């Protein structure tokens, strides 16, 4: 197991993220990548970085959406782990991020879950108009993860 994968596993443990592909080393493996005790643990190093957890997780579906208003910093979205936010008063919602770190897109949904708009740009921000009581979905296009700031009415 290379140093990069060992670090990924440590990050996964520290953030309570997925341990997929992490080696649980007990010092008896001689560096082979297994733990030497025939406990059925299959170790396959995973080069993907784990998804870091932000203060609004879990919010991976519209039914689990967290209420948002004002500016929220320090959010993280990962491939396959969309973020949803409820927007009580309606209005324009904007996200800001560094596009070169990962393309984030934004969609607006009404209270029934029907998509009413989207922002699919290639810059460092996306914005949509959301009806009162609706929600926004923040999602990453491609793999990896990226951090962002959300501004809502």
MIVO-481895 format. One record per atom (N, C-alpha, C): residue in one letter; x, y, z. Coordinates in steps of 0.05 Angstrom, whole numbers. Each point is the difference from the previous one (the first is absolute). Layout:
<nuvos>
A_X_Y_Z
...
</nuvos>
This chain:
<nuvos>
X_17_-23_0
X_-17_23_0
X_18_24_0
X_-3_17_-20
X_16_24_-2
X_-7_21_20
X_18_20_3
X_-5_21_20
X_-25_16_-6
X_-6_4_-26
X_-24_15_-8
X_-25_-15_10
X_-2_-26_-4
X_-23_-15_9
X_-2_-1_30
X_23_-2_13
X_0_0_30
X_-12_26_10
X_8_23_-12
X_-11_26_7
X_-30_1_-5
X_-9_-11_-23
X_-29_0_-5
X_-15_-15_21
X_10_-22_9
X_-13_-16_21
X_-1_15_26
X_22_14_7
X_0_15_25
X_-20_23_-2
X_-3_13_-23
X_-20_21_-4
X_-28_-12_3
X_-4_-24_-11
X_-27_-12_2
X_-7_-6_29
X_20_-10_15
X_-5_-5_28
X_-6_26_16
X_15_21_-6
X_-3_25_14
X_-26_14_-6
X_-12_-5_-23
X_-25_13_-8
X_-24_-18_1
X_3_-24_10
X_-21_-20_1
X_-11_-5_-28
X_17_3_-20
X_-8_-4_-28
X_3_-30_-6
X_-6_-7_-25
X_2_-28_-8
X_29_-10_2
X_2_-25_8
X_26_-13_3
X_5_-18_-24
X_-14_3_-21
X_3_-18_-24
X_29_0_-8
X_11_-24_-1
X_27_-3_-10
X_22_6_20
X_-7_6_25
X_20_7_20
X_11_-25_13
X_26_-1_3
X_13_-22_14
X_0_4_30
X_-9_-19_14
X_0_2_29
X_25_-16_9
X_22_14_1
X_26_-13_5
X_4_-7_29
X_10_-24_6
X_6_-7_27
X_30_-4_5
X_16_7_-20
X_28_-3_3
X_11_-28_-6
X_-18_-19_-7
X_9_-27_-5
X_1_-7_-29
X_-4_20_-17
X_-2_-7_-29
X_26_3_-15
X_21_10_12
X_25_3_-13
X_-2_18_-24
X_-19_19_-1
X_-3_18_-22
X_-14_-11_-24
X_-12_-24_2
X_-13_-12_-23
X_-27_13_-6
X_-13_13_19
X_-26_12_-5
X_-22_-17_11
X_6_-22_13
X_-21_-15_13
X_7_1_30
X_-19_-9_17
X_6_2_28
X_9_-26_12
X_3_-21_-16
X_13_-24_9
X_-15_-18_19
X_-26_5_5
X_-14_-15_20
X_-24_-16_-10
X_-3_-2_-26
X_-22_-15_-12
X_-28_6_11
X_-5_26_5
X_-26_8_11
X_-20_7_-22
X_7_-5_-25
X_-18_6_-22
X_2_28_-10
X_17_17_12
X_3_27_-10
X_16_-1_-26
X_-13_10_-21
X_14_3_-26
X_8_28_-3
X_26_4_-4
X_11_27_-1
X_7_7_-29
X_-14_20_-11
X_6_10_-26
X_3_30_2
X_25_10_0
X_4_29_3
X_-17_16_-20
X_-11_21_10
X_-18_17_-16
X_12_27_-3
X_6_8_-24
X_14_26_-5
X_-19_24_2
X_-26_-5_3
X_-19_23_2
X_2_12_27
X_-1_27_1
X_-1_13_26
X_-27_-3_11
X_-2_-3_26
X_-27_-3_13
X_-15_27_-1
X_-26_-2_1
X_-16_25_0
X_1_11_29
X_9_24_2
X_1_13_26
X_-29_8_8
X_-6_-2_25
X_-26_6_10
X_-1_29_9
X_-21_15_-9
X_-3_27_9
X_-22_1_21
X_-5_23_12
X_-18_3_22
X_-29_-5_-7
X_-7_0_-26
X_-28_-4_-9
X_-6_-28_-8
X_18_-19_2
X_-5_-28_-6
X_-15_-13_23
X_-17_-19_-5
X_-8_-10_-26
X_-21_17_-13
X_3_6_-25
X_-19_15_-16
X_1_-9_-29
X_-2_-26_-4
X_5_-13_-26
X_-25_-4_-17
X_-23_10_9
X_-25_-2_-15
X_-18_23_7
X_-21_4_-16
X_-18_23_6
X_-14_-5_27
X_-6_-25_6
X_-14_-5_26
X_19_5_24
X_26_-1_-5
X_19_5_22
X_13_28_-2
X_-12_17_-18
X_12_27_-4
X_0_16_26
X_22_14_4
X_3_18_23
X_-9_28_-8
X_-12_15_19
X_-8_27_-6
X_24_18_-3
X_-1_18_-19
X_22_18_-5
X_-10_28_-4
X_14_19_11
X_-5_29_-4
X_26_14_6
X_5_23_-13
X_24_15_4
X_23_-14_-15
X_25_5_9
X_24_-11_-12
X_10_-22_17
X_5_-23_-12
X_10_-24_14
X_27_-7_-13
X_21_2_16
X_27_-6_-10
X_8_-29_8
X_21_-10_-13
X_11_-26_9
X_-15_-25_-8
X_-17_2_-21
X_-15_-23_-9
X_17_-17_-19
X_-5_-26_-1
X_15_-18_-18
X_-20_-18_-14
X_3_-3_-26
X_-16_-19_-16
X_19_-20_-13
X_-9_-25_-1
X_16_-21_-11
X_-16_-14_-22
X_15_-13_-18
X_-13_-15_-21
X_-18_-22_13
X_-25_-1_-9
X_-18_-20_11
X_-12_7_28
X_6_23_10
X_-9_9_27
X_-11_28_-2
X_-22_3_-14
X_-12_27_-5
X_-8_13_27
X_-1_27_-1
X_-9_15_23
X_-26_14_-7
X_-20_-1_18
X_-26_12_-3
X_-5_20_22
X_-12_23_-7
X_-7_21_19
X_-28_9_-5
X_-16_3_22
X_-27_12_-2
X_2_30_1
X_-16_13_-17
X_1_29_-1
X_-28_10_7
X_-4_8_25
X_-27_6_10
X_-13_24_-14
X_16_22_-3
X_-12_24_-11
X_1_3_-30
X_15_-17_-13
X_2_2_-29
X_18_23_-8
X_9_-1_-25
X_17_21_-10
X_24_-12_-15
X_21_16_-3
X_23_-9_-15
X_20_-13_20
X_10_-23_-8
X_20_-15_15
X_25_-1_-17
X_23_6_12
X_25_0_-15
X_21_-17_15
X_16_-14_-16
X_23_-14_12
X_25_11_-13
X_22_3_16
X_26_8_-10
X_20_-21_7
X_18_-5_-19
X_20_-22_3
X_22_5_-20
X_21_-16_1
X_21_1_-19
X_-4_-22_-21
X_-9_8_-24
X_-7_-19_-21
X_23_-19_-7
X_25_9_1
X_22_-17_-7
X_4_-23_20
X_-13_2_23
X_2_-22_20
X_-23_-20_-3
X_-19_5_-18
X_-22_-18_-5
X_-25_16_-8
X_-14_-9_-21
X_-23_14_-10
X_-25_-6_17
X_-10_20_13
X_-24_-3_16
X_-23_13_-15
X_-23_-14_-1
X_-24_11_-12
X_-22_3_21
X_-21_14_-7
X_-21_7_19
X_-27_-3_-14
X_-19_-12_14
X_-27_-2_-11
X_-21_9_21
X_-22_11_-10
X_-22_9_17
X_-23_-20_-2
X_-14_-4_22
X_-22_-19_1
X_-23_12_16
X_-25_-5_-8
X_-22_9_16
X_-5_-18_23
X_-19_6_17
X_-5_-16_24
X_-8_-29_-6
X_-10_-5_-24
X_-8_-27_-8
X_24_-16_-12
X_23_13_-3
X_23_-14_-11
X_5_4_-29
X_-18_14_-14
X_3_5_-29
X_22_20_-5
X_19_-6_-17
X_21_19_-7
X_-12_23_-15
X_6_25_9
X_-11_24_-12
X_21_17_-13
X_25_-7_3
X_22_16_-12
X_27_-13_6
X_20_9_-15
X_27_-10_5
X_20_21_-10
X_25_-3_11
X_22_17_-8
X_23_-19_-5
X_10_-1_-25
X_19_-20_-8
X_25_13_-12
X_8_23_11
X_22_15_-11
X_27_-12_4
X_20_13_-12
X_28_-9_2
X_17_20_15
X_-12_18_15
X_15_20_15
X_2_-8_29
X_6_20_17
X_4_-5_29
X_-25_5_16
X_-24_3_-13
X_-25_3_15
X_-23_-10_-16
X_-21_-7_14
X_-26_-8_-13
X_-22_13_16
X_-22_6_-13
X_-23_11_15
X_-26_-9_-13
X_-21_-3_17
X_-26_-7_-9
X_-21_15_16
X_-24_2_-11
X_-22_12_14
X_-17_-23_11
X_-7_2_26
X_-15_-21_13
X_-26_11_12
X_-22_-15_-4
X_-25_8_11
X_0_-3_31
X_-16_15_14
X_-2_-3_29
X_-8_-28_7
X_14_-12_19
X_-5_-28_8
X_14_-20_-17
X_14_9_-21
X_15_-18_-18
X_27_-8_12
X_16_-12_-18
X_26_-9_9
X_20_3_-23
X_25_-1_7
X_21_-1_-21
X_17_-25_4
X_10_-10_-22
X_17_-24_0
X_27_10_-10
X_21_-5_15
X_28_7_-7
X_13_-27_-6
X_12_-2_-24
X_12_-25_-8
X_25_4_-16
X_18_-20_2
X_26_1_-13
X_-2_-15_-27
X_10_12_-21
X_1_-13_-26
X_28_-13_-2
X_1_-26_-3
X_25_-14_-1
X_7_-10_28
X_25_-9_3
X_8_-12_26
X_13_20_19
X_6_-10_23
X_14_17_20
X_-18_14_19
X_9_24_9
X_-15_16_18
X_8_29_-4
X_-16_19_10
X_7_28_-1
X_-15_14_22
X_12_22_10
X_-13_16_21
X_-14_24_-13
X_-20_10_14
X_-15_22_-11
X_-13_16_23
X_-10_24_-8
X_-15_17_18
X_-27_4_-13
X_-21_-2_17
X_-28_3_-10
X_-12_25_12
X_-13_16_-17
X_-14_25_9
X_-29_-3_-8
X_-18_2_20
X_-28_-3_-4
X_-15_23_14
X_-24_6_-10
X_-16_22_12
X_-8_-7_29
</nuvos>
